[in-house]
Structures are given as structure tokens and as C-alpha cells.
Amino acid sequence: MTETTTEVRAPGAAGGGDVPVHRVWLAAWPVTAVFVLSNAATPLYVLWQREMGFSRGTLTVVFACYIAGLLGSLLVSGVVSDRIGRKPVLLPALGLALVACLVFATAGGVAALVVARLCTGIAVGAVVSAGMAAVTDVAGPARRRLAALLASCAMVFGAGLGPLLAGVLSEALPAPTVTVFVVEAVFLATAVVVAARMPVRRPGGAGGGGAWVRVPGVPRGAGWQLALGIAVFAPGITATSFVLSLGPSLLSGLLGTGSRIVAGALAFAMFLGATGVQFAVRRLRRRSVLVAGAGATALGMLALVVAVHAGSVVALGAAAVLAGGGQGMGQLGGLSLLNSTVPAGRLAEANAALNVGGYLPAGVLPVAVGYLSDGVGLTVGATVFGTALGVLALGGGAGPVPLAPAPAPSPAASAAPEPGPEPRPRAPAPRPLPLTPSPARGPLRDRSGCRGRFVVSAAWDALSDGQEDCE
């Protein structure tokens, strides 16, 4: 599809030329490797809880440390990456992820789990800022939409592969809380090699001014695109976080099993759906992707409410797949909007802003519902949460819907002469619009044949890929 915004040459395109497509795919591997770690510990907490004897409240604190590390990292990693380069942020993040693997594998108490989760959150925050921007830099201006697709899919596929890998390895091999992190360390080591050889260059001071540590944002004029992306991405990732935390408890009650493989498979199915749907909708307009993502999240929460009331495993599986699809499409739509409107020198900070808007509710709301469920029961708590999140998703999906086209004047009215004592000569037919390229908006098209037009704004242009409905 045609991009209508100014395409800024990626600062990292090797030698200023295009790179092979397989290098773009390879550039997404560090994102996948770190996100494998992000959820790899999820099926293992029941083992640590049994060995260390900590409470559910303590487990909530361990989860919260991950969100705290991630949000703190997002406050600085995007700005730093835009100013000094992708590799100076990405390589230390991968190193910190290796440290987290070591701490997880040797954990003997709650303090070690807290440190490991904190390190994991920091590494994930740096990767979603610098790592995703690096994929766009390697892809270059002509492949920005492909870059958004691969970066987004790398994130959700890794997030799903982690718990499945942990569930299988912890039940099939000895040392269940060690083996998975040895395998993950190998993944991360290969990611270090890929990142070190990545054809990206320093931005050359294009990251803008201001404080180094700040709430990430976007350049003037791109705020509406960021808000549209967050409005759909935030409910989607909150839904997957809730299903991820609630799934093992529901499976244990519905199937009478505490199998870590089954719990990991549910999480994998959810994020596999998030990955597959992005390839399925990659050719749709951005506004269509966002609206579909909001609808999938709302339907997923409806299925979750049905699952907890009816005790249906099928409904729980449907909720997981739909929630994954909602996150995947919301994330793809948000990243595509930012890739099409934000210059390369501010892209990492823009990615950080999108993820702050998504992860903040994803970290706070499920924890709040967990405490609510302790007081009123799981069924009531899940119903309240699912209903509220479904309404928010529908509200977010209403944002990308464009205004109705303005009615075109009738040919008779436009051709009628003005009233007067003497008829005036008919005005000459308007000349077709020139097809001269604009330095700010790219090539123009002759739109004289369009029957209607959408309200002119950069947000709608980005949402529709610069295409208007013409006959």
C-alpha cells in the first residue's frame, strides 16, 4: 500500500542501500529471544511457591517487579536509543537478560526471583524501544510496513513460545527450574551475535532535545496516531495479561490438572493467534486492522465471562485466541501508524510511548482484579473485569472509524449559472490536479473522480494509507 507521509531514510541502512529481506527477518530475532524470557517463568512459579513457601501476595509482588522494571526502562531507553544508537541500548539489554537467566536458574529465595524479574522487565523495555526500531532501520523506508509486521510478530511469538517451552522442558527433563533458562541463554547468545552484526548506524544526533529520562512521547503532529494505537493496543494486551494470569487457575478447576504443559499450551495458542492474525490482516488498511483488533478483544472478554460462568474449556480457549488476536492487531496497527508518521530519529521513543500506554493498564488492572477476586470470588471478579475491558475495547475501536464522506454537489447545481439580468458564461471546467510530488506528503494522485472525501488530517491519511474511496 502507498505510504503518504514523508519517509525518512533509516539511519542504519547499510551503506545507504537496501538490504536483503532475510536480514530484516533476522533483525527481529533479538526481540523474539528476549520475549521468550519474559513469560518463560510463568509455569514455574507453582514449583518455586512449593519450594520457597511464599504466598499469593508475594507472587503478585514478583509480577509487579517485572512491570516496574519495564516501565522504568521505557522512560529512558527510547530517548537514549534515538540519540546514541540502537546497539548501545540493545546489546546491554541482551546482557541483562542473560543475567536474569542466571539468577532464575540459581534462585534460592524470593529476593532472587524479584531481582530476576526486575532485570527481565528492564531488558524487555529496552528491546521494545531500541530492538523494534532497529528492525525498522534495517528494513529501510521502502519496507516500513514489513518492519512493523515482523517486529510485532516477533514480540508476541516470543511471548507465547516462552511458557510453552518452559512447560514442556520442566516436565520432560530433570532440573525443571534450570533447564529452560539454559536453553533461553543459548537463544540470547545467538541474539547478541545478530545484534552485533546488525547493519545499523548511529543516528547522528537526530533524537531531539530535552531530558534523557522522561515520559516518552512523539513529535508534534503524531499524537493522534499514538492515541489511536494505544486505544486498541492497551485493551488487547491487558486482556492477554489477564488470560495469562487466570488461565492456569481456570484450567485447574475445569480440567482438574496442574499440568504445566497444558498451561503453557494455552498461552502459546493465545500468542500464536496473535502472530498468525497479523500476517492475515497485513494488507488491510490500518483503520480496518484497529477496528478488527478492538472487536476481537471485546469478543474475547465475552468468551471469558462465558467460560467462568459455564465452566467451559472451549470458551476459555476461544477467549485466549480472541484476546491474542486483539493484542496482535492492536499492536500491528499502532506500530504501523508510528512507522508511517514518526521520523527514524524519534522512532524508538515513539515505540516506548506506545508500550507505556499498553503495559501500564496491563500491569495494574489484572493485579487489582486478583485482589478483587479474593474478596468477591473469581467468577464475579472475572465478570466485572471482562465486561469493563470489553467496553473499553469497543470505545477504542470507535476512534479509527472515519467520518462519513461529504456529499458531492450535483452536476446540475455546479453547472447552473448565477441568477442575474443576463446569463453569465459557464465557468470553465476545473483542470485536473497536478501529479507533482510534494516533499512533505509524497506523490499526489488525481482525485477529481472521487465522489466524496474524508476529513483532511494526517491521522486519517495514516489510517487509510493515503487512499480514498474513489470510483
C-alpha positions, 0 to 999 in steps of 0.5 A, a space after each residue: 500500500 502507498 505510504 503518504 507521509 514523508 519517509 525518512 531514510 533509516 539511519 542504519 541502512 547499510 551503506 545507504 542501500 537496501 538490504 536483503 529481506 532475510 536480514 530484516 527477518 533476522 533483525 527481529 530475532 533479538 526481540 523474539 529471544 528476549 520475549 521468550 524470557 519474559 513469560 518463560 517463568 510463568 509455569 514455574 512459579 507453582 514449583 518455586 511457591 512449593 519450594 520457597 513457601 511464599 504466598 499469593 501476595 508475594 507472587 503478585 509482588 514478583 509480577 509487579 517487579 517485572 512491570 516496574 522494571 519495564 516501565 522504568 526502562 521505557 522512560 529512558 531507553 527510547 530517548 537514549 536509543 534515538 540519540 546514541 544508537 540502537 546497539 548501545 541500548 540493545 546489546 546491554 539489554 541482551 546482557 541483562 537478560 542473560 543475567 536474569 537467566 542466571 539468577 532464575 536458574 540459581 534462585 534460592 529465595 524470593 529476593 532472587 526471583 524479584 531481582 530476576 524479574 526486575 532485570 527481565 522487565 528492564 531488558 524487555 523495555 529496552 528491546 521494545 524501544 531500541 530492538 523494534 526500531 532497529 528492525 525498522 532501520 534495517 528494513 529501510 523506508 521502502 519496507 516500513 510496513 514489513 518492519 512493523 509486521 515482523 517486529 510485532 510478530 516477533 514480540 508476541 511469538 516470543 511471548 507465547 513460545 516462552 511458557 510453552 517451552 518452559 512447560 514442556 522442558 520442566 516436565 520432560 527433563 530433570 532440573 525443571 527450574 534450570 533447564 529452560 533458562 539454559 536453553 533461553 541463554 543459548 537463544 540470547 547468545 545467538 541474539 547478541 551475535 545478530 545484534 552485533 552484526 546488525 547493519 545499523 548506524 548511529 543516528 547522528 544526533 537526530 533524537 531531539 532535545 530535552 531530558 534523557 529520562 522522561 515520559 516518552 512521547 512523539 513529535 508534534 503532529 503524531 499524537 493522534 496516531 499514538 492515541 489511536 494505537 494505544 486505544 486498541 493496543 492497551 485493551 488487547 494486551 491487558 486482556 492477554 495479561 489477564 488470560 495469562 494470569 487466570 488461565 492456569 487457575 481456570 484450567 485447574 478447576 475445569 480440567 482438574 490438572 496442574 499440568 504445566 504443559 497444558 498451561 503453557 499450551 494455552 498461552 502459546 495458542 493465545 500468542 500464536 493467534 496473535 502472530 498468525 492474525 497479523 500476517 492475515 490482516 497485513 494488507 488491510 488498511 490500518 483503520 480496518 486492522 484497529 477496528 478488527 483488533 478492538 472487536 476481537 478483544 471485546 469478543 474475547 472478554 465475552 468468551 471469558 465471562 462465558 467460560 467462568 460462568 459455564 465452566 467451559 474449556 472451549 470458551 476459555 480457549 476461544 477467549 485466549 485466541 480472541 484476546 491474542 488476536 486483539 493484542 496482535 492487531 492492536 499492536 500491528 496497527 499502532 506500530 504501523 501508524 508510528 512507522 508511517 508518521 514518526 521520523 527514524 530519529 524519534 522512532 524508538 521513543 515513539 515505540 516506548 510511548 506506545 508500550 507505556 500506554 499498553 503495559 501500564 493498564 496491563 500491569 495494574 488492572 489484572 493485579 487489582 482484579 486478583 485482589 478483587 477476586 479474593 474478596 468477591 470470588 473469581 467468577 464475579 471478579 472475572 465478570 466485572 473485569 471482562 465486561 469493563 475491558 470489553 467496553 473499553 475495547 469497543 470505545 477504542 475501536 470507535 476512534 479509527 472509524 472515519 467520518 462519513 464522506 461529504 456529499 458531492 454537489 450535483 452536476 446540475 447545481 455546479 453547472 447552473 449559472 448565477 441568477 442575474 439580468 443576463 446569463 453569465 458564461 459557464 465557468 470553465 471546467 476545473 483542470 485536473 490536479 497536478 501529479 507533482 510530488 510534494 516533499 512533505 506528503 509524497 506523490 499526489 494522485 488525481 482525485 477529481 473522480 472521487 465522489 466524496 472525501 474524508 476529513 483532511 488530517 494526517 491521522 486519517 491519511 495514516 489510517 487509510 494509507 493515503 487512499 480514498 474511496 474513489 470510483 
